[in-house]
């Protein structure tokens, strides 16, 4: 059965360009292959109870695409009904949310501001050339298809090998595995931070470099690195590419496979949001930028790493892992 994909949009934003139709063209292949079932209110039949239809579609959605423009942000129904429901579903059950900024609007002062948009909110689709609009929509359709297929495969695999979870058995094992993965990423992060500090000190001493946030520091001085400094830079980048990325992906996958852990340990909700942003930044920015060796996502993105996570996991295991 295909996964349901909810598409939210402002009707007035669809002129002069009908972004909904453009998007549906790129989702058509996944629909034909029975991977996803894109749903928009255009499917509501005359005489149907439209509020009930929309509520049911949001309830069953595995992911949601938001076509954000001034009419979208100005819609009272979207603001009071659709957005709260979809954002709650994102936090509570892992419904993925993909905001696409189609027209100039106040995205950065909206409730969506903490959520990473598919494209740059300052350069909406209407500001791009036709081929670049197509690239954004094509990349989005591929990303959504890949994520939904991956989640379905993971769920099928878990269902095939795992019995129903209970607090004292497999659920505790899942939480122990999350704790071990967090320990592995913490070890890698500390090792990376030590190499980072050594390299920053060496560059500052050689170039009398200014003090900048670490990502901006390396982007600015990357062209001036010596061979020895480039070697250390590559080692730091390998830690982001390897143990940090793999560990973060592994933790997120475990949470997605067993969403019951979110109810048991509420701080895992914040951890999940942090990891979604981190991995999105890795795919959309880090992987395309050779001048980056570090990847930080946190307070400035309003998705900080939850400081209490270790204590919360330890407390849960002590209480339930007899």
C-alpha angles and dihedrals in degrees: 000000000000120000115250118245116195117209117200120191145152112251094217090054090066095078135115085006119034099218092177091061092044091052093046090057091060093045092050096090093053089048091051091050089053092241098120138012109212111209127195130161089259085083093064109111123223111273094023121129095254098194091053091047092052093045091051092048092052091047094057097038119121091189139007133211116205116202098204122200136131093283091050092053091042096051113110092202093052092046095047103032117014104038097046091048095047096044090048089051090050092055099038106039107011100257103169116232122205114187112197114190106218100171140019107283144139094276095143092057095043131094087261094062094100090055119085108242121223090237135022108286089213090058105043123187092265089062093055131084116257094257091051091049087053091050092054093048093044093049090048094051091050092048093049093047092048094049095047093046091047092050091048092049092048091049092049091049093049092047090051097054107025130072120216109297125242130186097256098043134031093359090059089047091054091051091047089053091051089051091051092048090050089052091052093050091045090054091049092047092052092048090049092048090054092052090043093055092048092051094045091051092050093049093047092050094048099041102023084237123193124248111262138156106282099251092048091043094058093042091054098046099033093101090053099051117127120229091261092048092047089054091055090043090055091050091053091048090050089058090055092045094045127029097012097048094039093046094048091047091048093052093048091048091052091051092048092048092050109028090170087084088070090064093046097048112025094193087067086072089062090044091052092051090048092051094047090055093043094051092044090053089048093054098039101036118007097048090054098045118074089184091068123085098159131054120198128177121171145095096006089057092045091240103098123176106264107250093202097055097102093048092046094050092045091050093050093050092049090052098044110019098083 
